[in-house]
């Protein structure tokens, strides 16, 4: 206890000494003038307020002169002397757009409001207070800048030997700096960058990136405001199957076609020199050579097990790929979690309003019965009248707070997309991101990869990607989440058993179609005539089905 008192006494003496010095200095100087410690930020075309205050507090009405000026005393922005505005000393560019704020004069505070702020208004200002022969000044800084929207990132498709990713953002001032970065924070060179400026002087940016490294994983688009020193960023995870796959047989096929072309040209040259009687024999020999090379290609490709792949990837293929690697999740609705105003069907596969004539907009939600705590799974939701209503769907943690007023966001345990009267949105931590859809989503697929922390939404109407949440922190069981906000909207869960049957049926029909094509081609080619130099020999064609290489090659060349 004694030690504590010994340490406290010096501190008390120090504080009393500093206070005494300050009071002595203030009494000597009569008063001090203070301005904001942080820069004042204003948007182009908006208003800026430049406040100053007195210490100790005293009425500003007693001041002989108040002046706001730029770097020099004569560059007056606003002058108030003898309780009147002195317009003759004011700079011409501030005439008609500056006003004195007198509301807090009795509290020792005064401010100048500048209207229609423009870029030249940026910089240093000085407020000058004078009473009698004594005066004091304070320095202020004004920055003209605006933070724009969160960047929107989406995949455009294959381009220039890689995958093209597009980033768009708007509402920035001044022109922002846009950068692409990988998962390690290293900068990636942009393929293109364009900007536009609207009537209010705000900038919109669009930049593209061609990713050729399929193992890159995450890419982030960052938009930085150089005046405010702040940025907004959005990332996207790019799975490897999204990249165009190189076909190993294309170079070999090109060489074979070139060699065959040279062979045909050479044969034609020599045939012209042969006797007319040997013309038919030469033609049969050329036919034999083609058939032999075809059999040779077939045998080699069957032994090597080469599978032909057409280097063209569509959104439908990507969705089918996800379905192959994700478990179909049979979701049913939990009536116990439903709001009393919602109607759940007897099979617990659809939700709508009990009374469609009511005009409501509230927290009317229902959860799925089964939870997700591991693995990969997906389900599909059909949305009836979704384009004229307001709704939200996705997943949420089991322990999220759903009482009272709340807003869906990953930070609060919700990963959702939906529609409002102003369009389609993804609900992210710092607000919401606008979604650009090519077609109204009559059916939405929800894909959850629990181990990777990835939740993706797809428009099953045109098989296009809607939005993805990456590196999400689940830490618990996830449940499907459905919320009706307003409008005559219904949500119907698709039966995953029917989805699996349709997918199996497409596989069988595809196999039968390919087998039928091969049988027709087999009937047309009964025998191969091999004509050696000394004798002719008729050899039956090889039995069995054609190789995958030739069947795919035929479909590719003769669709």
C-alpha positions as CSV (number, residue, x, y, z in Angstrom):
1,X,0.0,0.0,0.0
2,X,2.8,2.4,0.8
3,X,4.5,1.7,-2.5
4,X,1.3,2.5,-4.4
5,X,1.0,5.8,-2.6
6,X,4.6,6.6,-3.3
7,X,4.1,6.0,-7.1
8,X,0.8,7.9,-7.2
9,X,2.0,11.1,-5.6
10,X,4.5,12.1,-8.4
11,X,1.7,11.5,-11.0
12,X,-0.6,13.8,-9.2
13,X,2.0,16.5,-8.9
14,X,2.8,16.2,-12.6
15,X,-0.9,16.6,-13.6
16,X,-1.3,19.6,-11.4
17,X,1.8,21.2,-12.9
18,X,0.7,20.7,-16.5
19,X,-2.8,22.1,-15.7
20,X,-1.3,25.1,-14.0
21,X,1.0,25.8,-17.0
22,X,-2.0,25.5,-19.4
23,X,-4.1,27.9,-17.4
24,X,-1.3,30.3,-17.2
25,X,-0.6,30.1,-20.9
26,X,-4.3,30.5,-21.8
27,X,-4.7,33.5,-19.5
28,X,-1.7,35.0,-21.2
29,X,-2.9,34.2,-24.7
30,X,-6.6,35.0,-23.8
31,X,-8.0,32.1,-26.0
32,X,-7.1,29.3,-28.3
33,X,-8.7,28.2,-31.6
34,X,-9.0,24.5,-32.5
35,X,-10.1,22.7,-35.7
36,X,-10.8,19.0,-36.5
37,X,-7.9,16.7,-35.9
38,X,-8.9,14.5,-38.9
39,X,-9.3,15.7,-42.5
40,X,-12.8,16.7,-43.6
41,X,-14.1,14.5,-46.4
42,X,-16.8,15.7,-48.9
43,X,-18.2,14.2,-52.1
44,X,-18.1,16.1,-55.5
45,X,-21.1,18.3,-55.8
46,X,-21.9,18.0,-52.1
47,X,-21.4,20.2,-49.1
48,X,-18.4,20.6,-46.8
49,X,-18.5,22.2,-43.3
50,X,-15.3,23.7,-41.9
51,X,-15.8,24.1,-38.1
52,X,-13.6,25.9,-35.5
53,X,-14.0,26.3,-31.7
54,X,-12.6,28.5,-28.9
55,X,-11.0,27.5,-25.6
56,X,-11.9,28.4,-23.0
57,X,-15.5,28.5,-24.2
58,X,-16.7,32.0,-24.9
59,X,-19.3,33.6,-27.2
60,X,-18.1,34.1,-30.8
61,X,-20.4,37.2,-31.0
62,X,-17.7,39.1,-29.1
63,X,-15.1,38.5,-31.9
64,X,-14.2,41.5,-33.9
65,X,-13.4,39.4,-37.0
66,X,-13.9,35.8,-38.2
67,X,-12.0,34.8,-41.4
68,X,-11.6,31.5,-43.3
69,X,-8.8,31.7,-46.0
70,X,-6.5,29.4,-48.0
71,X,-2.7,29.5,-47.9
72,X,-2.6,33.3,-47.8
73,X,-4.5,35.8,-45.7
74,X,-5.8,37.6,-48.8
75,X,-7.2,34.4,-50.3
76,X,-10.5,34.8,-48.3
77,X,-13.1,32.1,-48.4
78,X,-15.4,33.9,-46.0
79,X,-15.0,37.1,-43.9
80,X,-17.3,38.1,-41.0
81,X,-16.4,41.5,-39.4
82,X,-18.4,43.7,-37.1
83,X,-21.2,41.1,-37.2
84,X,-21.6,41.4,-41.0
85,X,-20.4,39.4,-44.0
86,X,-17.7,41.2,-46.1
87,X,-18.2,40.0,-49.6
88,X,-15.8,42.4,-51.2
89,X,-12.8,40.6,-49.7
90,X,-14.1,37.1,-50.8
91,X,-12.4,35.1,-53.6
92,X,-14.7,35.0,-56.7
93,X,-14.8,31.2,-56.9
94,X,-16.4,31.0,-53.5
95,X,-19.0,33.8,-54.1
96,X,-22.6,32.6,-53.7
97,X,-21.7,29.1,-52.3
98,X,-20.4,29.8,-48.7
99,X,-22.5,30.5,-45.6
100,X,-21.6,31.1,-41.9
101,X,-23.1,28.7,-39.4
102,X,-24.1,30.7,-36.3
103,X,-26.1,28.1,-34.4
104,X,-23.4,27.5,-31.8
105,X,-21.9,30.9,-31.4
106,X,-22.8,31.0,-27.7
107,X,-20.9,27.7,-27.2
108,X,-17.7,29.1,-28.7
109,X,-18.1,27.4,-32.1
110,X,-18.4,28.7,-35.6
111,X,-18.3,27.1,-39.1
112,X,-18.4,27.9,-42.8
113,X,-20.4,25.7,-45.1
114,X,-19.2,25.3,-48.7
115,X,-21.7,24.2,-51.3
116,X,-21.2,22.4,-54.7
117,X,-17.7,21.1,-53.6
118,X,-15.3,20.4,-56.5
119,X,-11.8,19.0,-56.8
120,X,-10.1,22.5,-56.6
121,X,-11.6,23.0,-53.2
122,X,-9.3,20.2,-51.8
123,X,-6.4,21.4,-49.6
124,X,-5.5,23.4,-46.5
125,X,-7.8,26.1,-44.9
126,X,-7.1,28.4,-42.0
127,X,-9.7,29.8,-39.6
128,X,-8.8,33.2,-38.1
129,X,-10.4,34.6,-34.9
130,X,-9.6,38.2,-33.7
131,X,-10.7,40.2,-30.7
132,X,-9.1,43.5,-30.2
133,X,-5.4,43.3,-30.8
134,X,-5.3,39.5,-30.0
135,X,-5.9,36.8,-32.6
136,X,-5.5,33.0,-33.1
137,X,-5.6,30.6,-36.0
138,X,-6.3,26.9,-36.6
139,X,-5.5,24.8,-39.6
140,X,-8.1,22.5,-41.4
141,X,-7.8,20.0,-44.3
142,X,-10.5,19.3,-46.9
143,X,-10.4,16.1,-49.0
144,X,-12.8,15.6,-52.0
145,X,-13.3,11.9,-52.3
146,X,-16.0,9.1,-52.3
147,X,-15.7,5.4,-51.5
148,X,-17.6,3.4,-54.2
149,X,-19.3,0.0,-54.2
150,X,-17.9,-3.4,-53.3
151,X,-16.3,-4.9,-56.4
152,X,-18.4,-7.6,-58.2
153,X,-16.4,-10.5,-59.5
154,X,-17.7,-13.2,-61.9
155,X,-16.3,-15.7,-64.4
156,X,-16.8,-14.7,-68.1
157,X,-15.6,-18.0,-69.6
158,X,-12.6,-19.4,-71.6
159,X,-10.4,-16.8,-73.3
160,X,-6.9,-16.8,-74.7
161,X,-5.9,-20.2,-73.4
162,X,-7.2,-19.6,-69.9
163,X,-10.3,-18.5,-67.9
164,X,-11.4,-14.8,-68.0
165,X,-12.5,-13.3,-64.7
166,X,-14.3,-9.9,-64.7
167,X,-14.3,-7.3,-61.8
168,X,-16.7,-4.3,-61.9
169,X,-17.2,-1.4,-59.4
170,X,-18.8,2.1,-59.5
171,X,-19.3,5.3,-57.5
172,X,-15.6,6.2,-56.8
173,X,-13.9,9.6,-56.7
174,X,-11.2,10.2,-57.6
175,X,-10.4,7.5,-60.1
176,X,-9.4,4.4,-57.9
177,X,-6.6,2.0,-58.3
178,X,-7.8,-1.5,-59.2
179,X,-5.5,-4.5,-58.6
180,X,-5.8,-8.3,-58.8
181,X,-4.1,-10.5,-56.2
182,X,-3.7,-14.2,-55.6
183,X,-4.2,-16.1,-52.3
184,X,-0.7,-15.1,-51.1
185,X,-1.4,-11.4,-51.7
186,X,0.9,-11.2,-54.7
187,X,-0.2,-8.9,-57.5
188,X,-1.5,-10.4,-60.8
189,X,-1.3,-8.4,-64.1
190,X,-4.7,-7.4,-65.5
191,X,-5.6,-8.2,-69.1
192,X,-7.6,-5.0,-69.6
193,X,-8.9,-2.0,-67.6
194,X,-11.6,0.5,-68.6
195,X,-13.2,3.4,-66.7
196,X,-16.2,5.7,-67.3
197,X,-17.2,9.0,-65.6
198,X,-20.9,9.9,-64.9
199,X,-22.5,13.3,-64.8
200,X,-21.6,13.7,-61.1
201,X,-17.9,13.1,-61.8
202,X,-18.0,9.6,-60.2
203,X,-15.9,6.8,-61.7
204,X,-16.9,3.3,-62.7
205,X,-14.2,0.7,-63.3
206,X,-14.1,-2.6,-65.2
207,X,-11.0,-4.8,-65.4
208,X,-10.4,-8.4,-66.6
209,X,-7.9,-11.1,-65.7
210,X,-7.1,-14.2,-67.7
211,X,-6.1,-17.0,-65.3
212,X,-4.0,-19.7,-67.0
213,X,-2.8,-21.5,-63.8
214,X,-5.6,-23.9,-62.8
215,X,-3.9,-24.4,-59.4
216,X,-4.2,-20.7,-58.5
217,X,-7.4,-21.2,-56.5
218,X,-8.5,-17.8,-55.0
219,X,-8.2,-14.4,-56.8
220,X,-9.1,-11.1,-55.2
221,X,-10.1,-7.8,-56.9
222,X,-9.1,-4.8,-54.8
223,X,-10.2,-1.2,-55.4
224,X,-8.2,1.5,-53.5
225,X,-9.0,5.2,-53.0
226,X,-5.6,7.1,-53.0
227,X,-7.0,10.1,-51.3
228,X,-8.7,8.3,-48.3
229,X,-6.2,5.5,-48.2
230,X,-9.0,2.9,-48.0
231,X,-9.9,-0.1,-50.2
232,X,-12.8,-2.5,-50.8
233,X,-12.1,-6.0,-52.1
234,X,-14.0,-9.1,-53.2
235,X,-12.5,-12.6,-53.8
236,X,-13.5,-15.6,-55.8
237,X,-12.5,-19.3,-55.7
238,X,-12.0,-20.9,-59.2
239,X,-12.2,-24.7,-59.2
240,X,-9.8,-26.5,-61.6
241,X,-12.7,-28.1,-63.7
242,X,-13.7,-24.6,-64.8
243,X,-10.5,-24.3,-66.9
244,X,-10.5,-25.5,-70.5
245,X,-8.8,-28.9,-70.7
246,X,-6.1,-29.5,-73.4
247,X,-6.8,-32.5,-75.7
248,X,-3.6,-34.6,-76.2
249,X,-4.8,-36.0,-79.5
250,X,-5.1,-32.7,-81.3
251,X,-1.4,-32.3,-82.2
252,X,-1.2,-36.0,-83.3
253,X,-4.3,-35.5,-85.4
254,X,-3.0,-32.4,-87.0
255,X,0.3,-34.2,-88.0
256,X,-1.7,-37.1,-89.3
257,X,-3.9,-34.9,-91.4
258,X,-0.8,-33.1,-92.8
259,X,0.9,-36.3,-93.6
260,X,-2.2,-37.7,-95.3
261,X,-2.5,-34.6,-97.4
262,X,1.1,-34.9,-98.6
263,X,0.5,-38.5,-99.3
264,X,-2.6,-37.8,-101.4
265,X,-0.8,-35.0,-103.4
266,X,2.2,-37.3,-104.0
267,X,-0.1,-40.1,-105.1
268,X,-2.0,-37.8,-107.6
269,X,1.3,-36.7,-109.0
270,X,2.5,-40.2,-109.7
271,X,-0.9,-41.4,-110.9
272,X,-0.8,-38.9,-113.7
273,X,2.4,-40.5,-115.0
274,X,1.0,-44.1,-114.9
275,X,-0.9,-45.8,-117.6
276,X,-4.6,-45.3,-117.7
277,X,-5.1,-49.0,-117.1
278,X,-3.5,-48.7,-113.6
279,X,-5.7,-45.8,-112.5
280,X,-8.3,-48.0,-110.8
281,X,-5.6,-50.1,-109.0
282,X,-4.0,-47.0,-107.7
283,X,-7.3,-45.7,-106.4
284,X,-7.9,-48.9,-104.6
285,X,-4.4,-48.8,-103.1
286,X,-5.0,-45.3,-101.7
287,X,-8.3,-46.5,-100.2
288,X,-6.5,-49.4,-98.6
289,X,-3.9,-47.1,-97.1
290,X,-6.6,-45.0,-95.5
291,X,-8.3,-48.0,-94.0
292,X,-5.0,-49.4,-92.7
293,X,-4.2,-46.1,-91.0
294,X,-7.7,-46.0,-89.5
295,X,-7.3,-49.5,-88.1
296,X,-3.8,-48.5,-86.8
297,X,-5.1,-45.5,-85.0
298,X,-7.9,-47.5,-83.5
299,X,-5.6,-50.2,-82.2
300,X,-3.1,-47.8,-80.8
301,X,-5.7,-45.6,-79.1
302,X,-7.4,-48.7,-77.6
303,X,-4.1,-49.9,-76.1
304,X,-3.2,-46.5,-74.7
305,X,-6.7,-45.9,-73.3
306,X,-6.9,-42.4,-74.7
307,X,-10.2,-40.6,-74.2
308,X,-11.1,-37.8,-76.5
309,X,-12.2,-34.5,-74.9
310,X,-13.6,-31.6,-76.8
311,X,-12.0,-28.4,-75.4
312,X,-15.3,-26.6,-74.9
313,X,-16.7,-26.2,-71.4
314,X,-20.2,-24.8,-70.8
315,X,-21.9,-23.8,-67.6
316,X,-24.1,-26.9,-68.0
317,X,-21.0,-29.1,-67.9
318,X,-19.8,-27.3,-64.7
319,X,-23.1,-27.8,-62.9
320,X,-23.1,-31.4,-64.0
321,X,-19.6,-31.8,-62.7
322,X,-20.6,-30.4,-59.3
323,X,-23.6,-32.8,-59.2
324,X,-21.2,-35.7,-59.8
325,X,-19.0,-34.7,-56.9
326,X,-21.7,-33.5,-54.5
327,X,-24.2,-35.7,-52.7
328,X,-27.9,-35.0,-53.5
329,X,-29.4,-33.9,-50.2
330,X,-33.1,-34.7,-49.7
331,X,-34.2,-31.6,-47.8
332,X,-37.6,-31.4,-46.1
333,X,-39.0,-28.4,-44.2
334,X,-39.3,-28.3,-40.4
335,X,-42.8,-27.1,-39.5
336,X,-41.7,-26.4,-35.9
337,X,-39.3,-23.7,-37.1
338,X,-41.8,-22.1,-39.5
339,X,-43.4,-18.7,-38.7
340,X,-47.2,-19.0,-38.0
341,X,-48.1,-17.0,-41.1
342,X,-46.4,-19.5,-43.4
343,X,-48.1,-22.6,-44.9
344,X,-46.0,-25.9,-45.1
345,X,-47.3,-28.6,-47.4
346,X,-48.1,-32.1,-46.1
347,X,-45.1,-33.6,-47.7
348,X,-43.0,-30.8,-46.2
349,X,-41.6,-30.0,-49.7
350,X,-43.0,-26.5,-50.3
351,X,-43.7,-23.2,-48.4
352,X,-46.1,-20.3,-49.2
353,X,-48.3,-17.8,-47.5
354,X,-51.5,-18.9,-45.6
355,X,-53.2,-15.7,-46.8
356,X,-51.8,-14.4,-50.1
357,X,-54.0,-11.2,-49.9
358,X,-51.9,-9.7,-47.1
359,X,-49.2,-7.2,-47.9
360,X,-46.3,-8.0,-45.6
361,X,-42.6,-7.7,-45.3
362,X,-41.0,-9.3,-42.3
363,X,-38.9,-12.1,-40.8
364,X,-41.1,-15.0,-42.0
365,X,-38.7,-18.0,-42.4
366,X,-38.6,-21.8,-42.1
367,X,-35.6,-24.1,-41.7
368,X,-34.8,-27.5,-43.2
369,X,-35.2,-30.5,-41.0
370,X,-31.8,-32.2,-41.7
371,X,-28.5,-30.5,-40.8
372,X,-25.1,-30.5,-42.5
373,X,-21.9,-31.0,-40.5
374,X,-19.5,-32.5,-43.0
375,X,-18.9,-33.5,-46.7
376,X,-20.4,-32.1,-49.9
377,X,-24.1,-31.9,-50.7
378,X,-26.5,-29.9,-52.8
379,X,-30.3,-29.4,-53.3
380,X,-32.5,-27.5,-55.7
381,X,-35.3,-25.0,-54.9
382,X,-38.0,-24.0,-57.4
383,X,-39.2,-20.4,-56.9
384,X,-42.7,-19.7,-58.1
385,X,-43.4,-16.0,-59.0
386,X,-39.9,-15.2,-57.7
387,X,-39.2,-12.4,-60.2
388,X,-42.2,-10.3,-58.9
389,X,-41.7,-11.0,-55.2
390,X,-39.1,-10.6,-52.4
391,X,-37.4,-13.6,-50.9
392,X,-34.1,-15.0,-49.5
393,X,-32.7,-18.5,-49.4
394,X,-29.4,-20.2,-48.4
395,X,-28.0,-21.8,-45.2
396,X,-27.5,-20.7,-41.6
397,X,-25.8,-22.0,-38.5
398,X,-27.8,-23.8,-35.9
399,X,-27.0,-21.3,-33.2
400,X,-27.8,-18.1,-35.1
401,X,-30.0,-15.4,-33.4
402,X,-33.3,-15.3,-35.2
403,X,-35.4,-13.4,-32.6
404,X,-36.3,-9.8,-33.1
405,X,-35.0,-7.7,-35.9
406,X,-31.9,-9.1,-37.7
407,X,-30.1,-9.0,-41.1
408,X,-28.6,-11.9,-42.9
409,X,-24.8,-11.9,-43.2
410,X,-21.9,-14.4,-42.9
411,X,-20.7,-12.6,-39.8
412,X,-24.0,-13.5,-38.1
413,X,-24.1,-17.1,-39.5
414,X,-26.1,-16.6,-42.7
415,X,-24.9,-17.3,-46.2
416,X,-27.8,-16.3,-48.5
417,X,-28.9,-14.7,-51.8
418,X,-32.3,-13.2,-52.6
419,X,-34.4,-10.7,-54.4
420,X,-35.7,-7.3,-53.4
421,X,-37.7,-4.7,-55.3
422,X,-34.4,-3.3,-56.7
423,X,-33.0,-6.6,-58.0
424,X,-31.0,-9.7,-57.0
425,X,-28.5,-9.5,-54.2
426,X,-25.9,-11.6,-52.2
427,X,-25.9,-10.7,-48.5
428,X,-22.2,-10.2,-47.4
429,X,-20.6,-8.9,-44.2
430,X,-20.4,-5.2,-45.2
431,X,-23.9,-5.0,-46.8
432,X,-25.0,-6.6,-50.0
433,X,-23.5,-7.3,-53.5
434,X,-25.6,-6.7,-56.6
435,X,-26.1,-9.8,-58.9
436,X,-26.3,-9.7,-62.7
437,X,-28.4,-12.6,-63.9
438,X,-28.9,-13.5,-67.6
439,X,-32.2,-15.3,-66.9
440,X,-34.8,-15.2,-64.1
441,X,-33.9,-18.0,-61.7
442,X,-37.0,-20.3,-61.6
443,X,-34.8,-22.9,-59.9
444,X,-31.8,-22.3,-57.7
445,X,-29.2,-25.0,-56.8
446,X,-27.4,-24.7,-53.5
447,X,-24.0,-26.4,-53.3
448,X,-22.3,-26.8,-49.8
449,X,-18.7,-28.0,-49.4
450,X,-18.4,-28.1,-45.6
451,X,-14.7,-29.1,-45.5
452,X,-13.6,-26.3,-47.8
453,X,-15.9,-23.7,-46.3
454,X,-17.5,-23.0,-49.7
455,X,-21.2,-22.3,-50.5
456,X,-22.2,-21.7,-54.1
457,X,-25.5,-20.8,-55.8
458,X,-26.4,-21.7,-59.4
459,X,-29.3,-20.7,-61.7
460,X,-30.6,-24.1,-62.7
461,X,-32.7,-22.5,-65.4
462,X,-29.7,-21.6,-67.6
463,X,-27.0,-23.5,-65.7
464,X,-25.1,-20.3,-64.8
465,X,-23.2,-19.3,-61.7
466,X,-24.9,-16.8,-59.3
467,X,-22.6,-16.3,-56.4
468,X,-20.1,-18.1,-54.1
469,X,-19.0,-17.6,-50.4
470,X,-15.5,-18.8,-49.9
471,X,-13.5,-19.7,-46.8
472,X,-16.6,-19.5,-44.6
473,X,-16.3,-20.3,-40.9
474,X,-19.1,-22.8,-40.1
475,X,-18.1,-24.2,-36.7
476,X,-21.3,-26.1,-36.3
477,X,-24.3,-27.7,-38.0
478,X,-25.7,-25.9,-41.0
479,X,-29.5,-25.9,-41.9
480,X,-31.2,-24.9,-45.2
481,X,-32.8,-21.4,-44.7
482,X,-35.9,-20.1,-46.6
483,X,-37.5,-16.7,-46.0
484,X,-40.5,-15.2,-47.7
485,X,-40.6,-11.4,-47.5
486,X,-43.5,-10.2,-49.7
487,X,-45.4,-11.0,-52.9
488,X,-47.2,-14.1,-54.1
489,X,-44.1,-16.3,-53.9
490,X,-43.7,-20.0,-53.2
491,X,-40.6,-22.2,-52.7
492,X,-40.7,-25.8,-53.7
493,X,-38.0,-28.3,-52.9
494,X,-37.0,-30.6,-55.7
495,X,-36.9,-34.3,-54.9
496,X,-33.3,-35.4,-55.2
497,X,-34.4,-39.0,-55.9
498,X,-36.0,-37.7,-59.1
499,X,-32.9,-35.7,-60.0
500,X,-30.7,-38.8,-59.6
501,X,-33.1,-40.8,-61.8
502,X,-33.1,-38.2,-64.6
503,X,-29.3,-38.0,-64.5
504,X,-29.0,-41.8,-64.8
505,X,-31.5,-41.8,-67.6
506,X,-29.4,-39.2,-69.5
507,X,-26.4,-41.4,-69.1
508,X,-28.2,-44.5,-70.5
509,X,-29.7,-42.6,-73.4
510,X,-26.2,-41.2,-74.2
511,X,-24.7,-44.7,-74.2
512,X,-27.5,-46.1,-76.4
513,X,-27.1,-43.2,-78.9
514,X,-23.4,-43.7,-79.3
515,X,-23.8,-47.5,-79.6
516,X,-26.4,-47.0,-82.4
517,X,-24.1,-44.7,-84.3
518,X,-21.3,-47.2,-84.0
519,X,-23.5,-50.1,-85.2
520,X,-24.6,-48.1,-88.3
521,X,-21.0,-47.3,-89.2
522,X,-20.1,-51.0,-88.7
523,X,-22.8,-52.2,-91.1
524,X,-21.5,-49.9,-93.9
525,X,-17.9,-51.2,-93.7
526,X,-18.1,-55.0,-94.3
527,X,-14.6,-55.8,-95.8
528,X,-11.2,-54.2,-96.3
529,X,-9.4,-54.8,-99.6
530,X,-5.7,-55.0,-99.1
531,X,-3.8,-55.0,-102.5
532,X,-0.1,-55.9,-102.1
533,X,2.3,-55.6,-105.0
534,X,2.0,-59.3,-106.2
535,X,-1.4,-60.6,-105.2
536,X,-4.8,-59.4,-103.8
537,X,-6.1,-60.6,-100.5
538,X,-9.6,-60.0,-99.0
539,X,-9.6,-59.6,-95.2
540,X,-12.7,-59.4,-93.1
541,X,-13.1,-56.3,-91.0
542,X,-12.3,-56.5,-87.3
543,X,-15.4,-57.3,-85.2
544,X,-16.5,-55.3,-82.1
545,X,-17.2,-51.8,-81.3
546,X,-15.1,-48.8,-82.5
547,X,-12.7,-47.2,-80.0
548,X,-13.7,-44.1,-78.0
549,X,-11.1,-42.1,-80.0
550,X,-12.8,-42.7,-83.3
551,X,-16.4,-42.4,-82.1
552,X,-15.7,-39.0,-80.5
553,X,-13.6,-38.0,-83.5
554,X,-16.6,-38.8,-85.8
555,X,-19.0,-36.9,-83.6
556,X,-16.6,-33.9,-83.5
557,X,-16.0,-33.8,-87.3
558,X,-19.5,-34.8,-88.4
559,X,-22.0,-33.5,-85.8
